[in-house]
Amino acid sequence: FSPDGSHLCGTNATLKGRNIAAMIGREGWKVSTGDDGGAEGAANLVGHRQPVVSSRHCPILIQPHGSSRKKTEDGASDSDAEPEYATLVALGDRRGFVTVWSTRKSR
């Protein structure tokens, strides 16, 4: 599970013959099938030639530089809004290749 509990990473998955790590959204346990353009809260992490055999989430929530709290429509800071943050996950494949992914970046 991610440190905020919103995602689960499934390793050793394949989609259309490609090795992936499937990020499963806890809200509704949705997965991305590749044809739906990305189910809300789900993603397929593609880029390994060998099967992904391990995953590890960073236990720290990362706050992007310059962002604090969401703004209201009039531009004021909303003190009740949750701060924006990112989580990181490292994936390792069978040959030892490691990639690090962020929830704030699509690539």
Order of alpha helices (4+ residues) and beta strands (2+ residues): beta-beta-beta-beta-beta-beta
